[in-house]
């Protein structure tokens, strides 16, 4: 099985998902332990499962198939799951997904030409919009993938490692348009991890060229960024 994805379902219980050669499996926390593994889809995945919570509290799972298309299934109100349906696309990265301020899930993926694409729910929990190109370009490392988070101003912010291995980002504005790509510098040798701190500021952690970790953070909520600073350590893989 693939590394698992974990989320809290609509009943407040932890649900674990993993991809195997013969399908997508999940198990759910019970009052006495865990349920038996249940197969949700009967196809092989070429990505890790990615799980997000819809505006109604129900989970939605996304996986990539061997033809590079993204497929998804949704949790029903009784705890069962819908069948998988395709969202199309030609993505070479694992999908990245977040819910925007309007309650719609927004999904990002890297294409075969190293550009970034996105698709989104047209209404919370509703139909999906056709894929749109977001410009930009990834590093030549084919394993690199996008990261998306909701920042302290309730805006989505997407990050990629660029062709020069610097960190780049775009921000979704309140009118749902997007800012231009902006470089945050650095020389990354891993994809970034992006988190929201207790003060509502984004912080990024990534591996640098000396195999140590480096960090950069917003100096104010939704505002300018600090310079990169080292966290030390030595990590062969990250």
Secondary structure as UniProt FT lines:
FT   STRAND          5..8
FT   TURN            10..11
FT   STRAND          14..20
FT   TURN            21..22
FT   STRAND          23..29
FT   STRAND          38..41
FT   STRAND          50..53
FT   TURN            55..56
FT   STRAND          59..64
FT   TURN            66..67
FT   STRAND          70..75
FT   TURN            77..78
FT   STRAND          85..88
FT   STRAND          96..99
FT   TURN            101..102
FT   STRAND          105..111
FT   TURN            112..113
FT   STRAND          116..121
FT   TURN            124..125
FT   STRAND          132..133
FT   TURN            142..143
FT   STRAND          147..150
FT   TURN            152..153
FT   STRAND          156..161
FT   TURN            163..164
FT   STRAND          167..172
FT   TURN            174..175
FT   STRAND          182..185
FT   STRAND          193..196
FT   TURN            198..199
FT   STRAND          202..207
FT   TURN            209..210
FT   STRAND          213..218
FT   TURN            221..222
FT   STRAND          229..232
//
